[in-house]
Amino acid sequence: SQMPHGRMPLPSFWKMVEDTLQQSGAQLRTFCQTFETVAPTPATQPLNPAEERKVLSLVSKHGPEKLYQVTSNISGSKDLDLTLQRGQIVALLQSVDTKGNTSRWLVDAGGPRGFVPAGKLQPY
């Protein structure tokens, strides 16, 4: 009742809320489209000698078509999640987690194996 909208008739209030939500949704869609067109695609990171050896090992175990590069740092928060740095190379083992979720992939990080967000990987 202390808010300026507190004295509005209920239909007018809901109409105002609906209009505000539609306007916010349109702004969010515009922002997402702008972000997708403006954001640069992550560049392939150069590898240090130790990382090169790990990549060769992953290629020999899983094949080159299974290699992915981490596009941004990943901080594992659940059991079996991996914490990885941007630029690390991993091998895809399964493109689904144990519950059928396709947004979490099982990967081999050259030793530890675990789950990472699929959206933070790009083909190497």
N, CA and C atoms as an extended XYZ file, in Angstrom:
372
Properties=species:S:1:pos:R:3:atomname:S:1:resname:S:1:resid:I:1 pbc="F F F"
N         0.820       -1.200        0.000 N   SER     1
C         0.000        0.000        0.000 CA  SER     1
C         0.860        1.258        0.000 C   SER     1
N         2.118        1.166        0.417 N   GLN     2
C         2.988        2.338        0.443 CA  GLN     2
C         3.618        2.625       -0.920 C   GLN     2
N         3.579        1.665       -1.813 N   MET     3
C         4.143        1.848       -3.145 CA  MET     3
C         3.182        2.686       -3.987 C   MET     3
N         3.720        3.435       -4.991 N   PRO     4
C         2.834        4.249       -5.826 CA  PRO     4
C         1.804        3.414       -6.583 C   PRO     4
N         2.140        2.143       -6.844 N   HIS     5
C         1.221        1.274       -7.584 CA  HIS     5
C         0.183        0.631       -6.670 C   HIS     5
N         0.324        0.831       -5.368 N   GLY     6
C        -0.558        0.180       -4.402 CA  GLY     6
C        -2.011        0.598       -4.512 C   GLY     6
N        -2.271        1.754       -5.081 N   ARG     7
C        -3.634        2.252       -5.189 CA  ARG     7
C        -4.225        2.035       -6.582 C   ARG     7
N        -3.455        1.371       -7.462 N   MET     8
C        -3.966        1.110       -8.818 CA  MET     8
C        -5.006        0.001       -8.774 C   MET     8
N        -5.989        0.066       -9.654 N   PRO     9
C        -6.908       -1.077       -9.765 CA  PRO     9
C        -6.106       -2.317      -10.210 C   PRO     9
N        -6.483       -3.470       -9.732 N   LEU    10
C        -5.742       -4.704       -9.997 CA  LEU    10
C        -5.535       -4.980      -11.480 C   LEU    10
N        -6.534       -4.842      -12.346 N   PRO    11
C        -6.289       -5.094      -13.781 CA  PRO    11
C        -5.227       -4.146      -14.357 C   PRO    11
N        -5.237       -2.900      -13.948 N   SER    12
C        -4.234       -1.937      -14.429 CA  SER    12
C        -2.847       -2.315      -13.936 C   SER    12
N        -2.773       -2.758      -12.680 N   PHE    13
C        -1.491       -3.177      -12.117 CA  PHE    13
C        -0.914       -4.355      -12.906 C   PHE    13
N        -1.728       -5.382      -13.173 N   TRP    14
C        -1.236       -6.556      -13.899 CA  TRP    14
C        -0.851       -6.206      -15.327 C   TRP    14
N        -1.584       -5.274      -15.934 N   LYS    15
C        -1.247       -4.819      -17.290 CA  LYS    15
C         0.117       -4.129      -17.267 C   LYS    15
N         0.372       -3.301      -16.243 N   MET    16
C         1.655       -2.614      -16.126 CA  MET    16
C         2.787       -3.642      -15.930 C   MET    16
N         2.554       -4.649      -15.087 N   VAL    17
C         3.562       -5.689      -14.851 CA  VAL    17
C         3.839       -6.443      -16.154 C   VAL    17
N         2.807       -6.822      -16.874 N   GLU    18
C         2.967       -7.554      -18.134 CA  GLU    18
C         3.745       -6.718      -19.155 C   GLU    18
N         3.406       -5.430      -19.269 N   ASP    19
C         4.115       -4.548      -20.206 CA  ASP    19
C         5.597       -4.427      -19.834 C   ASP    19
N         5.861       -4.296      -18.549 N   THR    20
C         7.247       -4.178      -18.084 CA  THR    20
C         8.024       -5.455      -18.377 C   THR    20
N         7.409       -6.604      -18.152 N   LEU    21
C         8.078       -7.881      -18.430 CA  LEU    21
C         8.331       -8.056      -19.928 C   LEU    21
N         7.384       -7.667      -20.759 N   GLN    22
C         7.575       -7.764      -22.209 CA  GLN    22
C         8.707       -6.846      -22.662 C   GLN    22
N         8.755       -5.648      -22.114 N   GLN    23
C         9.809       -4.703      -22.478 CA  GLN    23
C        11.169       -5.241      -22.024 C   GLN    23
N        11.230       -5.787      -20.811 N   SER    24
C        12.493       -6.355      -20.311 CA  SER    24
C        12.916       -7.552      -21.147 C   SER    24
N        11.959       -8.389      -21.548 N   GLY    25
C        12.274       -9.542      -22.390 CA  GLY    25
C        12.826       -9.115      -23.738 C   GLY    25
N        12.236       -8.070      -24.318 N   ALA    26
C        12.719       -7.561      -25.605 CA  ALA    26
C        14.136       -7.005      -25.455 C   ALA    26
N        14.395       -6.285      -24.355 N   GLN    27
C        15.738       -5.753      -24.116 CA  GLN    27
C        16.744       -6.886      -23.945 C   GLN    27
N        16.346       -7.942      -23.243 N   LEU    28
C        17.242       -9.080      -23.038 CA  LEU    28
C        17.543       -9.778      -24.362 C   LEU    28
N        16.531       -9.968      -25.207 N   ARG    29
C        16.759      -10.591      -26.510 CA  ARG    29
C        17.704       -9.747      -27.357 C   ARG    29
N        17.503       -8.435      -27.355 N   THR    30
C        18.386       -7.533      -28.102 CA  THR    30
C        19.811       -7.629      -27.577 C   THR    30
N        19.962       -7.641      -26.262 N   PHE    31
C        21.288       -7.764      -25.666 CA  PHE    31
C        21.952       -9.080      -26.076 C   PHE    31
N        21.210      -10.174      -25.993 N   CYS    32
C        21.773      -11.488      -26.360 CA  CYS    32
C        22.208      -11.513      -27.818 C   CYS    32
N        21.391      -10.967      -28.719 N   GLN    33
C        21.739      -10.938      -30.134 CA  GLN    33
C        22.984      -10.082      -30.364 C   GLN    33
N        23.054       -8.930      -29.694 N   THR    34
C        24.216       -8.055      -29.817 CA  THR    34
C        25.456       -8.752      -29.290 C   THR    34
N        25.335       -9.401      -28.136 N   PHE    35
C        26.467      -10.089      -27.527 CA  PHE    35
C        26.983      -11.202      -28.439 C   PHE    35
N        26.075      -11.968      -29.031 N   GLU    36
C        26.479      -13.074      -29.894 CA  GLU    36
C        27.183      -12.583      -31.156 C   GLU    36
N        26.792      -11.417      -31.668 N   THR    37
C        27.423      -10.923      -32.893 CA  THR    37
C        28.692      -10.138      -32.603 C   THR    37
N        28.814       -9.537      -31.423 N   VAL    38
C        29.969       -8.699      -31.102 CA  VAL    38
C        31.079       -9.501      -30.439 C   VAL    38
N        30.713      -10.478      -29.611 N   ALA    39
C        31.718      -11.237      -28.853 CA  ALA    39
C        32.619      -12.013      -29.806 C   ALA    39
N        33.922      -11.862      -29.650 N   PRO    40
C        34.828      -12.611      -30.525 CA  PRO    40
C        34.831      -14.093      -30.145 C   PRO    40
N        35.045      -14.931      -31.129 N   THR    41
C        35.165      -16.349      -30.823 CA  THR    41
C        36.510      -16.576      -30.158 C   THR    41
N        36.560      -17.432      -29.156 N   PRO    42
C        37.818      -17.642      -28.455 CA  PRO    42
C        38.899      -18.161      -29.404 C   PRO    42
N        40.061      -17.590      -29.298 N   ALA    43
C        41.185      -18.024      -30.132 CA  ALA    43
C        41.805      -19.278      -29.525 C   ALA    43
N        42.360      -20.113      -30.365 N   THR    44
C        43.054      -21.290      -29.883 CA  THR    44
C        44.290      -20.831      -29.110 C   THR    44
N        44.413      -21.348      -27.900 N   GLN    45
C        45.519      -20.959      -27.031 CA  GLN    45
C        46.779      -21.746      -27.390 C   GLN    45
N        47.965      -21.100      -27.356 N   PRO    46
C        49.204      -21.833      -27.599 CA  PRO    46
C        49.475      -22.794      -26.432 C   PRO    46
N        50.136      -23.900      -26.721 N   LEU    47
C        50.387      -24.926      -25.710 CA  LEU    47
C        51.834      -24.892      -25.239 C   LEU    47
N        52.016      -25.145      -23.934 N   ASN    48
C        53.375      -25.297      -23.416 CA  ASN    48
C        53.804      -26.750      -23.647 C   ASN    48
N        55.106      -27.062      -23.498 N   PRO    49
C        55.580      -28.430      -23.791 CA  PRO    49
C        54.858      -29.530      -23.007 C   PRO    49
N        54.577      -29.292      -21.721 N   ALA    50
C        53.880      -30.310      -20.923 CA  ALA    50
C        52.474      -30.541      -21.460 C   ALA    50
N        51.812      -29.465      -21.852 N   GLU    51
C        50.461      -29.582      -22.400 CA  GLU    51
C        50.503      -30.289      -23.751 C   GLU    51
N        51.544      -30.039      -24.545 N   GLU    52
C        51.690      -30.730      -25.834 CA  GLU    52
C        51.802      -32.239      -25.635 C   GLU    52
N        52.590      -32.662      -24.645 N   ARG    53
C        52.724      -34.098      -24.357 CA  ARG    53
C        51.383      -34.691      -23.951 C   ARG    53
N        50.627      -33.934      -23.140 N   LYS    54
C        49.310      -34.413      -22.715 CA  LYS    54
C        48.381      -34.547      -23.925 C   LYS    54
N        48.435      -33.590      -24.845 N   VAL    55
C        47.593      -33.637      -26.043 CA  VAL    55
C        47.950      -34.856      -26.884 C   VAL    55
N        49.238      -35.111      -27.062 N   LEU    56
C        49.657      -36.290      -27.831 CA  LEU    56
C        49.148      -37.567      -27.184 C   LEU    56
N        49.180      -37.620      -25.849 N   SER    57
C        48.666      -38.784      -25.135 CA  SER    57
C        47.155      -38.926      -25.347 C   SER    57
N        46.424      -37.819      -25.274 N   LEU    58
C        44.967      -37.860      -25.485 CA  LEU    58
C        44.631      -38.281      -26.915 C   LEU    58
N        45.411      -37.788      -27.885 N   VAL    59
C        45.183      -38.169      -29.288 CA  VAL    59
C        45.392      -39.662      -29.462 C   VAL    59
N        46.457      -40.194      -28.860 N   SER    60
C        46.731      -41.630      -29.028 CA  SER    60
C        45.655      -42.490      -28.358 C   SER    60
N        45.081      -42.018      -27.247 N   LYS    61
C        44.046      -42.787      -26.544 CA  LYS    61
C        42.666      -42.651      -27.190 C   LYS    61
N        42.324      -41.420      -27.616 N   HIS    62
C        40.938      -41.145      -28.008 CA  HIS    62
C        40.751      -40.705      -29.459 C   HIS    62
N        41.839      -40.315      -30.136 N   GLY    63
C        41.729      -39.831      -31.512 CA  GLY    63
C        41.557      -38.320      -31.556 C   GLY    63
N        42.002      -37.689      -32.639 N   PRO    64
C        41.972      -36.225      -32.731 CA  PRO    64
C        40.562      -35.627      -32.791 C   PRO    64
N        39.608      -36.384      -33.289 N   GLU    65
C        38.252      -35.852      -33.417 CA  GLU    65
C        37.551      -35.681      -32.071 C   GLU    65
N        38.104      -36.249      -31.013 N   LYS    66
C        37.502      -36.167      -29.680 CA  LYS    66
C        38.085      -35.040      -28.833 C   LYS    66
N        39.060      -34.295      -29.383 N   LEU    67
C        39.723      -33.262      -28.581 CA  LEU    67
C        38.949      -31.947      -28.595 C   LEU    67
N        38.876      -31.338      -27.417 N   TYR    68
C        38.212      -30.048      -27.236 CA  TYR    68
C        39.114      -29.159      -26.392 C   TYR    68
N        38.978      -27.849      -26.617 N   GLN    69
C        39.729      -26.883      -25.827 CA  GLN    69
C        38.749      -26.119      -24.932 C   GLN    69
N        39.178      -25.878      -23.691 N   VAL    70
C        38.365      -25.141      -22.731 CA  VAL    70
C        38.405      -23.657      -23.115 C   VAL    70
N        37.227      -23.050      -23.284 N   THR    71
C        37.158      -21.662      -23.754 CA  THR    71
C        37.178      -20.641      -22.620 C   THR    71
N        36.855      -21.052      -21.398 N   SER    72
C        36.950      -20.162      -20.234 CA  SER    72
C        37.126      -21.028      -18.995 C   SER    72
N        37.659      -20.437      -17.940 N   ASN    73
C        37.934      -21.196      -16.723 CA  ASN    73
C        36.669      -21.893      -16.231 C   ASN    73
N        36.858      -23.123      -15.747 N   ILE    74
C        35.750      -23.923      -15.224 CA  ILE    74
C        36.069      -24.248      -13.774 C   ILE    74
N        35.137      -23.928      -12.908 N   SER    75
C        35.294      -24.225      -11.491 CA  SER    75
C        34.270      -25.288      -11.121 C   SER    75
N        34.742      -26.516      -10.924 N   GLY    76
C        33.835      -27.613      -10.615 CA  GLY    76
C        33.136      -27.397       -9.294 C   GLY    76
N        31.811      -27.570       -9.279 N   SER    77
C        31.052      -27.318       -8.056 CA  SER    77
C        30.321      -28.556       -7.535 C   SER    77
N        30.155      -29.565       -8.373 N   LYS    78
C        29.449      -30.779       -7.961 CA  LYS    78
C        30.441      -31.933       -7.881 C   LYS    78
N        30.002      -33.029       -7.278 N   ASP    79
C        30.825      -34.235       -7.280 CA  ASP    79
C        31.123      -34.634       -8.715 C   ASP    79
N        32.319      -35.050       -8.969 N   LEU    80
C        32.803      -35.511      -10.260 CA  LEU    80
C        32.994      -34.391      -11.289 C   LEU    80
N        32.788      -33.114      -10.893 N   ASP    81
C        33.075      -31.995      -11.792 CA  ASP    81
C        34.573      -31.716      -11.773 C   ASP    81
N        35.105      -31.292      -12.915 N   LEU    82
C        36.514      -30.913      -13.000 CA  LEU    82
C        36.658      -29.406      -12.905 C   LEU    82
N        37.794      -28.968      -12.393 N   THR    83
C        38.180      -27.570      -12.426 CA  THR    83
C        39.291      -27.460      -13.452 C   THR    83
N        39.055      -26.669      -14.511 N   LEU    84
C        40.005      -26.559      -15.620 CA  LEU    84
C        40.265      -25.103      -15.947 C   LEU    84
N        41.411      -24.837      -16.534 N   GLN    85
C        41.793      -23.496      -16.946 CA  GLN    85
C        41.505      -23.299      -18.433 C   GLN    85
N        41.255      -22.050      -18.795 N   ARG    86
C        41.055      -21.712      -20.203 CA  ARG    86
C        42.285      -22.149      -20.997 C   ARG    86
N        42.022      -22.772      -22.148 N   GLY    87
C        43.100      -23.216      -23.025 CA  GLY    87
C        43.480      -24.674      -22.854 C   GLY    87
N        43.072      -25.306      -21.742 N   GLN    88
C        43.401      -26.720      -21.551 CA  GLN    88
C        42.708      -27.572      -22.609 C   GLN    88
N        43.349      -28.679      -22.952 N   ILE    89
C        42.803      -29.615      -23.931 CA  ILE    89
C        42.276      -30.834      -23.190 C   ILE    89
N        41.089      -31.285      -23.584 N   VAL    90
C        40.479      -32.468      -22.986 CA  VAL    90
C        39.966      -33.362      -24.118 C   VAL    90
N        39.712      -34.614      -23.787 N   ALA    91
C        39.126      -35.552      -24.752 CA  ALA    91
C        37.701      -35.879      -24.308 C   ALA    91
N        36.776      -35.819      -25.236 N   LEU    92
C        35.377      -36.128      -24.950 CA  LEU    92
C        35.206      -37.634      -24.800 C   LEU    92
N        34.618      -38.035      -23.669 N   LEU    93
C        34.311      -39.454      -23.454 CA  LEU    93
C        32.831      -39.723      -23.698 C   LEU    93
N        31.971      -38.828      -23.168 N   GLN    94
C        30.519      -38.950      -23.387 CA  GLN    94
C        29.925      -37.554      -23.439 C   GLN    94
N        29.008      -37.321      -24.366 N   SER    95
C        28.376      -36.011      -24.481 CA  SER    95
C        27.075      -35.957      -23.679 C   SER    95
N        27.105      -36.570      -22.498 N   VAL    96
C        25.943      -36.611      -21.610 CA  VAL    96
C        26.442      -36.988      -20.213 C   VAL    96
N        25.760      -36.509      -19.166 N   ASP    97
C        26.154      -36.926      -17.820 CA  ASP    97
C        25.344      -38.151      -17.396 C   ASP    97
N        25.513      -38.579      -16.156 N   THR    98
C        24.869      -39.811      -15.683 CA  THR    98
C        23.348      -39.704      -15.612 C   THR    98
N        22.815      -38.473      -15.628 N   LYS    99
C        21.365      -38.283      -15.567 CA  LYS    99
C        20.770      -37.941      -16.929 C   LYS    99
N        21.572      -38.054      -17.986 N   GLY   100
C        21.084      -37.782      -19.327 CA  GLY   100
C        21.143      -36.317      -19.726 C   GLY   100
N        21.786      -35.495      -18.907 N   ASN   101
C        21.905      -34.071      -19.183 CA  ASN   101
C        22.988      -33.839      -20.244 C   ASN   101
N        22.597      -33.311      -21.399 N   THR   102
C        23.556      -33.112      -22.492 CA  THR   102
C        24.345      -31.810      -22.364 C   THR   102
N        24.072      -30.999      -21.342 N   SER   103
C        24.833      -29.762      -21.157 CA  SER   103
C        26.067      -29.991      -20.289 C   SER   103
N        26.242      -31.211      -19.766 N   ARG   104
C        27.446      -31.584      -19.011 CA  ARG   104
C        28.061      -32.799      -19.693 C   ARG   104
N        29.337      -32.666      -20.073 N   TRP   105
C        30.014      -33.746      -20.778 CA  TRP   105
C        31.071      -34.382      -19.893 C   TRP   105
N        31.243      -35.683      -20.088 N   LEU   106
C        32.303      -36.418      -19.407 CA  LEU   106
C        33.553      -36.326      -20.264 C   LEU   106
N        34.653      -35.840      -19.656 N   VAL   107
C        35.890      -35.664      -20.407 CA  VAL   107
C        37.069      -36.275      -19.659 C   VAL   107
N        38.108      -36.552      -20.421 N   ASP   108
C        39.398      -36.992      -19.899 CA  ASP   108
C        40.325      -35.790      -20.016 C   ASP   108
N        40.851      -35.318      -18.887 N   ALA   109
C        41.727      -34.148      -18.892 CA  ALA   109
C        43.196      -34.555      -18.867 C   ALA   109
N        43.489      -35.761      -19.349 N   GLY   110
C        44.872      -36.217      -19.369 CA  GLY   110
C        45.305      -36.766      -18.026 C   GLY   110
N        44.404      -37.360      -17.325 N   GLY   111
C        44.637      -37.900      -15.985 CA  GLY   111
C        43.301      -37.958      -15.278 C   GLY   111
N        42.879      -36.820      -14.716 N   PRO   112
C        41.549      -36.827      -14.091 CA  PRO   112
C        40.448      -36.883      -15.147 C   PRO   112
N        39.376      -37.554      -14.791 N   ARG   113
C        38.192      -37.611      -15.650 CA  ARG   113
C        37.030      -37.062      -14.846 C   ARG   113
N        36.160      -36.328      -15.513 N   GLY   114
C        35.013      -35.762      -14.817 CA  GLY   114
C        34.137      -34.988      -15.772 C   GLY   114
N        33.184      -34.268      -15.194 N   PHE   115
C        32.188      -33.556      -15.984 CA  PHE   115
C        32.522      -32.066      -16.069 C   PHE   115
N        32.216      -31.487      -17.235 N   VAL   116
C        32.395      -30.052      -17.469 CA  VAL   116
C        31.205      -29.540      -18.275 C   VAL   116
N        30.908      -28.242      -18.189 N   PRO   117
C        29.824      -27.680      -19.010 CA  PRO   117
C        30.176      -27.748      -20.485 C   PRO   117
N        29.304      -28.309      -21.281 N   ALA   118
C        29.554      -28.450      -22.716 CA  ALA   118
C        29.750      -27.108      -23.399 C   ALA   118
N        29.090      -26.069      -22.906 N   GLY   119
C        29.181      -24.753      -23.508 CA  GLY   119
C        30.536      -24.085      -23.348 C   GLY   119
N        31.401      -24.659      -22.515 N   LYS   120
C        32.734      -24.073      -22.303 CA  LYS   120
C        33.808      -24.859      -23.038 C   LYS   120
N        33.386      -25.670      -24.018 N   LEU   121
C        34.332      -26.445      -24.818 CA  LEU   121
C        34.128      -26.120      -26.291 C   LEU   121
N        35.225      -26.090      -27.021 N   GLN   122
C        35.151      -25.929      -28.480 CA  GLN   122
C        36.050      -26.994      -29.104 C   GLN   122
N        35.676      -27.501      -30.278 N   PRO   123
C        36.538      -28.505      -30.936 CA  PRO   123
C        37.943      -27.949      -31.103 C   PRO   123
N        38.938      -28.813      -30.889 N   TYR   124
C        40.344      -28.366      -30.968 CA  TYR   124
C        40.867      -28.522      -32.359 C   TYR   124
